[in-house]
Amino acid sequence: MKNVIKLSLMVLMAATIFSACKDEAPNGLAVKYLSEKIAAEGGTATFTIYSGSFDKWSIDTQNIDWLQLSSTEGNGETEITVTVLPNEAENDREALVIVAAGDRKIPVIIVQAGAGLYLNVTPPSITVEADERGQFIERDLTVTSNIAWRAEITFEDVSYGEWVKILPDELLSYVGYGDFVLHLRIDNYSPLSPNAPARTAKVSFYNEYDILLKEVVITQNSPN
């Protein structure tokens, strides 16, 4: 994902609008932001506060819990580092922090892009060895997502029967939303002869519009 965090600044001055260069605001308050692009997974951005040497400034973060500032008070010229946590939601989010010195205030709007729609599944494949002891093997698929999804099991050769099912209800399909751990039961009894070709099944993940998003292939090798 190459979404980015955009940091935009609105400077409101009572009398004079400063150009964000420190020699132009010796007795006032100004903020300069150097345009940066940060991955949507999170990262850092910086802005610089300019004020008079004896003008104490402070920053009110409005109790936003997904960002941290390197400093929230000081005086004179100071570079502030903004550390932003990942945004896993689909939509953008905004935070407003206020830089203040005396009765002068500058609102800083921090906009973080949403993660968009996503679905990831691990592991990407499963391989098991068959034997004739009639046992079952359990494996988990970890779904990381922010959408509604449906998992469905299909078999390359239906003559072997339904040898993979979703627990606890032994289903061939499951409807979920967001993060989830899908528990699978694999029949470890195989009618395959030694050294016969492996059999395979697929766990396919679809969105609410039945668009295929991911496939996990399950392979069961024959007895040696």
N, C-alpha and C positions, 0 to 999 in steps of 0.2 A: 504494500500500500504506500502510495506516494502522496498521500494527502499531507498538507502542511499546516503549520500554525502561523497565523498572521497576526502581528502585533500592530494595532493602529492606535494613533494618539490624537486626542482632541485637546488643544490648548486654549483655555479660556482665561483671558487676562482682563483685569478691571480697566486698565488705561492703555497699556502698551503691549503689543504682541511681539514676543521675543523670537528671534530666528533660530534659537537653540544653539547658538555659539556662546561660549562662556564670556568672551570679552564684550558681548552685546547685552549682557544681563548682569552687571556687577552688583546691583542692589535689588534684583528681582528674582523671579523663579522661572525656569524654563526646563524643558525636557527634550532630549534628542534621541531619536530611535534610528539605528542603522538597520535597514531592511534585511531580514534574514529569513531563511526557509528551514523549517525543522520538521522532521518526519512525524507523521500522525501518531506513531507509537510513543511519542514523548520526546523531550529534549530540553534545550535551553535557548533563551533569547536574552538580549541585553538592551537596556536603555540608560541614558546618562542624565543625571539631575544636575542642573546648574543653579546655584544660589549664592548670595553674598557670604563672605567668610564667616560672618557672625549670625547668619540666618539659619536657625535650626529648622530642618524639615522632617516630616514623618510621612509614612505611607500606611494607609488603611486598606487592608486586603479584603475587607467585607466578609471575613471568615470563609473564604473560598478554600475548600479542602483539596483541590486538585492542582494547586500551584504553590510554590514557595519562593520567597525572595531572599537574596543574599543579605539584605539589610532592610530594616523598616524605619530607621531614623538616623540622622546625622546632620552634617552641615557642610557647606561648600560643594565643590564638584565631586560627584560620586557616581561610579558606574554600578548599576544594579543588574544582577543576573536573575532571570526568571526561570525557574525549573518547573516544567509542566509534566504531569503524569500522563500516561496513555489515555486516550479517549476511545473506549470500546463501544460506545453508543453509535447508532447509525447517523444521527444528526450532529450538526455543529453545536458548540457551546461557547458561551461568552462569560468573561469575568470583568468586573469593573473595580479597579483599585484607584485610590485617590492620593495624589501627592500634594501635600499641604505645607505651607510655610507662613505662619501668622494667619492672616485672613485671605491669603492667596491659595487657590486650589487648582490643580490640573487633573482632570479625570483621564485615566489610561484604560482603554478598552482592549482586553486580550481575547482574541477569537481563535478557537481551536477547531479545526475541521473534524467532522464526524468520521468514523471508521468506515462508513458505508455498510453494505450488506456482505456478510461473509459466513462461510462454513468450512471448518477444517476438521479432519478426522485422523487420528493416530491410533495404532500404527497404520501405514499405508497398505500393508498386506499381512497375511497370516499363513504360516506353513506348519503343518503337523504331520507326524508319522503315524501310519495306521498299524494296528496289530489285530490279533484275533481274540483278545481278552474281553471283549464286550464292554469296555469302559467308555466313559465320556470325558472329554476335555473341555474346560471352560476358558474362554478368552474374553478380554474386554476391548471395546472400541471407545475411545474418548472423543466426544464431539465438542468442539469449541465453536460457538455460533451466536449470532444475535438475531436469528430469524426462525420462523416455523419451518420444520422439515419433516420428511417422511423417509424411513429406512425400509427397504424391501429386499428380501433374500430370493435369489433365483439360482437355478442349478444348470450347469452345462449339459449334464446327462440326467434326465429325470428318472431313468430306470433304476438309479441308486436310491431313490426315495428322498425324503426331506431330512438329510443328515446334518443340517445346521439349523438351529432355531434360536429365537430370542427368549431369554429368561426374564421373569419367572414363569410366564404363562405359555411358553413354548410356541411363540408366534412366528410367522414369516414376515410380518411387517409391524412397524411401530411408528407412531406419530409423536413428535416431541417439539420442544421450543428451547432455544438457547443452549447452554452448556449441559451436557448429559454424558453418563457412562452407560454404554449399551453392553449388556452381558450376553454372551453367546455360549451355547452348548453345542459342541461338535461330537457327533457319534464316532467313537474311535474303533468301532467294529467295522471292518471292511470286507466285502466279498471279493475284493481284488486279489488276483493271484500274485505271488511274489514277482517283483520286477515288472508288473503290469503298469500301464500309463496311469499317472495320477488323475484324481478327479478334482474338479474345481466348483466353487460356488462364488457368487458375488453378493456383496451387501451394497446396494445402490442407494444414494441419498438424493432426494428430490426436494425442491422448494414447493411452496403452496400452489405454484402454477404448473407443477409436474415437469419442471425443467431439471434435467440431471445435473447435479453439482459435483458429486464425488462417487468413486467406486472403490471398494476394498475387495481384493481377490483373496479367497481362502482356498488353499491348496492342501490336499491330503495325499501324501505319497503312499504307495503300496508297501506291504511288508517286504523286508529284504530277504 
